[in-house]
Amino acid sequence: MTIDGAGGERWTQVGRRELLDCRIFRVAERENRAPDGRSGRFTVLDAPDWATVVPVLRRGGEDCFLMVRQYRHGSDEVCIEFPGGVVEPGEESATAAARELEEETGYRAGSLRSAGSVSPNPAFMANRFHVFVAEDLRESGTRSLDEHEIVDFFPVPVREVRAAMGTRGYSHALMVAALFMAERLLGGPVSVGRAADGRVT
């Protein structure tokens, strides 16, 4: 293996021009210069950050995730996912996660913790994907879907989600990352407790 020592250095942006505005993302061309002086033009997709929330609760004596199901136009498939969506301009990622949870499921989180963030594809995407874990869930009854959203929500046992991730129906790659990050935050496989007053925590 050859290591030249420059792979860990950042390139410098020396130019940029927007190529296309597609509403949900913009395509730009960056001219970047390498540490050794070489330069090149690279296509970059600028999209808003995304926030996803992993809601944990207990149903029927079993630890569950509150999942959503919807059709995805890119893959032409119905996907089962954790609730989530776009971080609006000026909005904190935690606020976006809490908002998306309530909009898509009608639940609010008594506890919302960050599990971290990752780059969806650092080769050409400039945004971040933020993951949160929601606990102590309470129904608010106030779903608020976007104009073109048709979304179901339901609890799925944790064991089923873990077993199905990466298979048809659970094919959204970022959900695999969200599951890993949530379970890392929780110290291993999800285990949902119950507060003294009977609330699920």
N, C-alpha and C positions, 0 to 999 in steps of 0.2 A: 504494500500500500504506500502510495506517495502522498506526502503532506507538504504543501508549500508554505503553510503558515498564514495564508491570506484568506482562507475560507471563513474565518471568524470575523472578518472585517466588513463593515457596511460599505455599500456603494453610495456615491453622492449623486443626488438628482440635479441635473443641470438644465433640464427643459421638460415641458409638459404641454400637451394639447388634448382637448376633449374631442373625441371622435363621434360619440353617439350618446343621446340621452333617452333612456328607455323607461322613464318614470320610476321603476323600482330599483334601477341601478344605472350607472353611467359607465361608458367605456372610454378609457383615456390611454394615451400613449406617453410613456415617460422615457426621457433620454437620461440614462444613468452612466456614471463613470466609475470604473473599477479602481481598487487601490493601486493597481499597476499602471493606470492611465488609459486602459482600453475603455471604449464607450460603446453603447448599443441602445437600441430602442426596444421597449418592452410594453406589451399591452397589459393594462391593469383594469380590473372591474371594481368600481367604487360603489358599494352598497351600504345601506344603513347597518348599524350593529343589530344583532338579533339577541333576544333573551328567551330562555326556556326555563320552565319551572317543573321540578319533579315533586309532585304532591304525594305524600305518604299518609295512609290512613288504614284503619282496620275495619273489615267487613266480614261478617259471618265467622268470626273467630280466626281470621287469617289476615296477615299483612298484605296490603294492596297498594298499587299505584293508581291514581286517578288519571286515566288516559283519555285522549280524544281521537276521533276517527274522522277522516275527511279525504276527499279526492284530491290528488296532486296532479296538476296539469303537465308538469315537466316529465314525470315518469309515466303518466297515464295510468296510475295505480291508486287504489285506496290504501292509505297508510294509517297505522295506529301509532300515535306519538304522545309525547308529553306536551302539555299546553305551552304555547309560546308565540312569539311574533316579533315585529319590528320595534326597535327602540326609536321613538319619535324624536325629532330635533329638540334639543334642550332637556330631554327626559333622562333621568338616571336609570341605569339598567335594572336595578331592584324595583323601581317604580313600574317599569314596563312589565317585568315578570309578574308582579302582583296584579297589575291591570289585566294582563292577558289571561291569568288564571280565572279571574272573576268574569271577564267577558265571555270566555269559552265554556266555563263550567258552572258559573254561579256560586263558586266557593271563594271564601277569603281565608287567608293564612294568618293564624295567630303568631306564627314564627316563620320567618323567611331568612335563610342563611345562604351566603354565596359559597358555591362549590368551586369557583374559578372561571376562567375564560380561556378560549383557544381561538386560533385562526382557522376558519373553515377550509381554506386552501391557500397557503402563503405564496404559492407559485405565481398567482395572478389576482388574488382577491385581497382587498385592503381592509375589510371589516373584521369585527370580532364577534364571537359567539359566547354569550354569558349564561352560566348555569346556576340555578338556585334550587334549594331544597325547601319545600313548604311543609310545615307540620301544624298541628293543632287547627285542623280545617273546620270551618263553620259555613253552613249554607247561607248565602245572602239572597238567593232567588232572583238575582238581577243579571242575567246573561245579556250581552250586547254584541251580537255578531255583525261583522262588516257586510256590506251589500251583497257580495258574491260568496259569502261563507255559508256552507251547510256542514255543520259540525255536530257529531254525537259525542257524548262523554259517558264514561262508566268506569267502575273500579275493576282492575285486573289483578289477580294475585301476583305478588312479586316473583314467585317461582316461575309462573308462566311467562312473564315479561322477560326474565333473565334467559329462559330457555329458548324463547322465540326471536330474540334480538339477532338481526342479520339474516332472517329468513323472510319469505314473502309475507307482506303485511306489516312487517317490522323492518323495512328495508332502508329507512332514513338514517344515513350514516351518522348525522349529528346526534341522533337519539342514543346511539351506541356510546358516543363520547359522554353524553349527559348521564347515562346510567352509571358508567364507570366513575365519573367525578362525584356523583351523588353518593355512591356507596363508599368511596374513599373518604368523603367528608363524614359519613355516618360511622366510620370505623369498621366497615365490612358489610355483609348482607343486611338489608334493611330489617329492623325490628321496631315495631310501633308499640309504644307504651300507652298507658291510660292514666289520666290524672285522678286525684282523689275524688274530684267531683263528678267523675264519669266521662269527662271529655276525652276524645281521642287526641293523643299528643304525638 
